[in-house]
Amino acid sequence: MVHLLVPGSGDRADLPTEPQVGFVVSKAVGPAVVRNRVKRRLRHQARESLSGLPGSAVLVVRALPAAADADYDALGADLRRCLERVLR
């Protein structure tokens, strides 16, 4: 699940000028080892997509419990699909 905030010109002036990404991986995903693995994989996949985000965008990626069993390529495909959807 992905949420994207693109601040307008009338928003706060102290916002960063480059995109930011945050991750939410709850205990429903699994124990700490699994949650950290999911976060590392998502962080690496999101890093490749930062250039496609608007300047001061804030992206929040929420991992669902199914992410614990997904492999690296499946997580990347899901992230790209979600990003395409929110950028439309």
N, C-alpha and C positions, 0 to 999 in steps of 0.2 A: 504494500500500500504506500502511495507516495502523495505528499502534499507539497504544493509549490506556492510561495508568496513572492510576487514581483512588486516591490514598492513603487508607487508613482512619484512624480516630481514634487508633489505637495507633502509627502511623508517626511518623517524625521531626517534631519540632515546628518546625523551621526551614524547612519547605516553604512556598512562596508561597501566599497566599490567593486568588490569581486564576489562571486557566488559563494555561498556557504552551504554545507551539507551536514545534517544531523541524523543520528540513527536512534531508533527506539527498538530495543530487543527485550521483550518482557520475559519473565520466568516461565511463561507458558511455552516458550520456544524450547526450553530444556535447561539442563544444569549449566553452570557458569562456563565450563569448557566449550559446550555446544554454542552458547550465546556468543562467546568471544570469537569462535570460528566463523559464525554467520556474520558478525560485525566486520571482521577482517576481510572476508570475501566481498561483502557489500561495499566497504570502503574502497577497495581496489577497483571494483567495477564502476563505482560512482566517479572516481578520479578521472577515468577515461571520458566521462560524459560531461565534465564541468565546462568544457569549451562551448558546448551547445546551449548553455543556460544564459539568460539575460544577465547584465552586469551586476546588479545588487540583489539577485534572487536568493531566496532562502528555501532550501529543499529539505524536507523531512521524510526519511525513509523508515517505515514501520515494518518490521519483519513479522510475518505471521507464523504460527507454529509449524506449518508445512516447510518452512525454510530450513528447519533442522535436518530434514532428510534430503534436501535438494543438493545436487552437486554444483560445482562452480559455474559451469556453462548454463545450467538451468536458472540459477540466480541471476546471472548476467542477462539472459534473455528476458526474464520477467522484469528486471529493472529497466531495460531499454524499452520494453513495451509500455510500461507505466509512464516513463518519461515522455515518450511520443504522445501518449494520451493527454498528459497535463500541459504539454507545450502547444497543443492545437488551439 
